[in-house]
Amino acid sequence: MPPLEFTTSDFGQFGEPVETFCLITSEQHGEPLSVLPGDGCSRVLHLTLPPGTRLGELIARCVPADAHVLAVCPGRFLDSPTPQELGGRKLAVLPAGSTPLNDEHLRYFLQTAARTDVVQHARVAEEFFDLVAESDRLTIVDDASGTEAEFDHTLGECVWNQQAGVLEAGDQQIFPSGKLSVTAAEITTFEPDARLLGLNGDLTLRGWPIVHRHQDPADGPDQQRLFEALSPLVANAVTLHIAAGSIEGVTPQTAAATPAAVELEKLLTDDPRYRVIWELGFGINTTTEVIPANCGPNEVYGATGGVVNLGLGITPATRFALAFLCPRSSLVTSDGTAVLGARKAVRRGRMQRVSSPSCGCH
């Protein structure tokens, strides 16, 4: 397979070019990857992240203060750098440590990132937040199952996050970009008592699950077992019964969904922290396709009209962090306007939100 070759100008999320583009890889990186200077960039600095060194430490110590930084480190869980460590640099991180990406997956997501239209993402994000700001109550509906959950985002301390559009100085984003979300508190700090208080009703899970782990390689076998146990959700739906942002029960919609429902119930019983709906996510990357495997970057998948996804737990507070893609669901406003999702796909005011750092599940 030929080596992957890009120029710095392929990656539009960095915006206007600067003198130095820094590529950071890990020792485990087996996919040949070359990034060449593009228009306006005079040099590419290629660094290897040493074992035991945090990404933020390497950036603060070795990367010029105004550089653009791309981190592709398979097999390494990358904690988000602190604002002090990142400074005015712009950082994009391919999540390649919390889920087991192979070389084919890495190649695909790098190529997808190079094709992603970040200007379009910015427009979609503006429309999304404008519609949400104008409607106190939102509804997540699955027309095929007939389920509905109402979300009053004015209750509690909701934090809106944007991992899309062009980076500003000091920002960090996932790579490929293309996700919006709302969390019960600041996204990188799990608070077991925090929850999306305004979320009530029934949610349908039917789509690819994602199971993130933290740094301990010993968690790998159980991570894979959990992913396989939840995989019936790809074609078989379960209903989550939600009250004040907490999962009160799980019901399989068909007999084939029963094994996944049983696994979810066991998870919720063994660790009640998973009952908290920690994140409602909204994938808006319409360039990427779902990789049929346990792939963290699947979270940005946006089909043609955006995709609702659901987040339970966050590492390392919980052993695993779970995300569920729900491509049949739609997010609609109180007047029935489709903000995002399956209803939006039929047809082809500004809120404050956090653009840095990312969820930390890299």
C-alpha positions, -999 to 999 in steps of 0.1 A, spaced: 0 0 0 15 34 -10 23 58 18 -2 85 27 9 119 15 -8 152 24 1 189 23 -6 211 52 -32 230 32 -53 198 29 -65 202 64 -89 232 63 -98 232 100 -65 249 108 -76 280 88 -49 304 76 -15 289 73 14 296 96 52 291 93 53 257 111 30 227 109 38 200 135 29 163 130 31 142 162 29 104 159 36 76 183 62 48 182 33 24 174 24 43 143 27 17 114 10 36 86 35 55 65 24 92 67 40 122 51 28 158 54 45 183 31 45 221 34 15 237 15 8 273 6 20 297 32 37 270 54 75 269 52 83 237 73 68 206 87 81 195 121 76 157 127 79 146 163 74 113 180 56 112 214 79 93 238 64 67 261 54 82 294 52 118 280 19 136 279 9 153 246 7 187 263 42 183 278 57 176 243 38 205 227 48 230 254 85 220 252 91 213 216 65 230 193 67 267 182 42 290 200 20 297 170 22 263 152 -6 242 139 -4 207 154 -18 174 142 -16 144 165 -20 109 151 -9 84 178 -24 49 175 -22 29 207 -18 60 229 -45 76 249 -40 113 246 -52 135 275 -61 170 263 -34 196 268 -41 223 293 -47 258 280 -13 268 294 4 240 276 -13 246 243 -10 284 244 -18 300 210 -13 269 190 -41 251 171 -44 214 178 -63 186 160 -62 151 174 -73 119 156 -88 97 184 -67 66 179 -60 53 214 -94 48 232 -107 24 205 -86 -1 185 -81 16 151 -61 -4 125 -41 10 96 -70 8 73 -92 29 97 -64 54 101 -60 58 64 -97 63 59 -102 89 86 -71 109 75 -83 109 39 -118 119 51 -104 148 72 -87 161 41 -120 161 22 -141 176 51 -156 210 43 -151 229 75 -167 261 62 -199 241 56 -195 227 92 -194 262 105 -226 271 87 -244 240 99 -232 248 135 -245 283 133 -279 272 120 -281 245 147 -273 268 176 -296 295 163 -326 271 161 -318 256 195 -315 291 211 -350 300 198 -367 269 213 -367 263 250 -379 227 245 -365 203 220 -377 168 211 -357 137 201 -380 115 180 -377 81 163 -405 80 138 -400 43 131 -404 33 168 -427 61 178 -406 72 208 -401 107 220 -380 124 246 -383 161 255 -353 181 263 -357 214 281 -322 228 278 -329 258 300 -329 235 331 -296 228 349 -262 239 339 -259 227 303 -227 232 285 -227 234 247 -197 222 228 -186 226 192 -160 204 175 -165 218 140 -155 247 118 -122 265 117 -100 265 148 -91 297 166 -58 302 184 -57 281 215 -84 257 203 -83 219 200 -106 197 180 -111 161 171 -100 150 137 -119 146 115 -140 173 129 -178 175 128 -195 171 162 -218 193 183 -229 183 218 -245 193 250 -232 180 283 -244 181 319 -212 199 330 -178 208 316 -170 180 292 -137 168 305 -147 166 342 -172 139 351 -195 149 379 -217 120 390 -245 143 403 -246 164 371 -272 154 345 -293 168 318 -322 175 341 -345 186 313 -343 153 294 -375 131 299 -392 105 279 -382 75 257 -351 73 235 -345 47 209 -310 32 205 -305 17 171 -272 21 154 -235 15 159 -222 15 195 -187 28 204 -169 17 235 -140 38 246 -114 28 273 -87 47 291 -50 38 293 -49 3 307 -43 -22 279 -57 -49 303 -91 -34 296 -89 -43 259 -105 -77 261 -135 -65 282 -138 -35 259 -141 -58 229 -165 -81 247 -188 -52 256 -187 -38 221 -197 -72 207 -225 -76 233 -240 -43 223 -235 -48 185 -271 -62 181 -281 -26 183 -269 -20 148 -301 -36 135 -323 -41 165 -336 -13 187 -340 -9 224 -359 19 243 -343 38 271 -368 53 296 -354 86 308 -364 107 338 -346 140 346 -316 129 326 -313 94 342 -320 60 326 -348 44 346 -352 13 324 -343 -5 292 -369 -23 270 -360 -43 239 -382 -34 209 -378 -69 193 -366 -103 206 -333 -99 187 -326 -68 207 -329 -86 240 -292 -96 244 -282 -59 240 -309 -48 265 -297 -74 290 -261 -62 287 -272 -25 291 -292 -34 322 -263 -53 337 -240 -23 330 -264 1 347 -268 -22 377 -231 -28 382 -222 9 379 -251 33 384 -230 62 370 -238 49 336 -275 58 342 -266 94 338 -271 108 302 -238 126 302 -239 138 266 -263 144 238 -241 145 206 -249 155 171 -226 143 143 -225 167 113 -197 153 91 -215 142 59 -182 132 43 -174 103 65 -191 69 66 -195 46 96 -167 21 99 -183 -12 109 -161 -17 140 -154 -1 174 -141 32 160 -141 64 181 -141 87 151 -175 73 141 -189 98 165 -187 126 139 -208 106 113 -235 128 100 -252 108 73 -269 134 51 -288 155 76 -269 150 109 -270 121 134 -280 121 170 -258 102 194 -259 95 231 -230 94 256 -229 74 289 -199 76 313 -165 92 307 -131 78 312 -112 75 336 -141 82 360 -159 52 346 -140 22 332 -155 27 297 -172 56 280 -201 46 257 -215 63 227 -245 52 206 -252 64 171 -289 69 164 -293 77 127 -330 71 127 -336 98 153 -344 135 147 -340 166 168 -369 190 164 -379 223 179 -411 231 198 -428 242 165 -418 210 147 -388 224 128 -362 197 121 -329 208 135 -309 177 127 -313 140 119 -335 117 99 -363 143 93 -337 169 82 -323 144 57 -356 142 39 -351 177 27 -318 183 16 -296 338 178 -262 326 187 -255 304 218 -223 303 239 -205 270 234 -171 256 242 -148 248 213 -118 236 234 -108 212 248 -124 180 234 -139 152 254 -105 137 261 -114 103 247 -86 101 222 
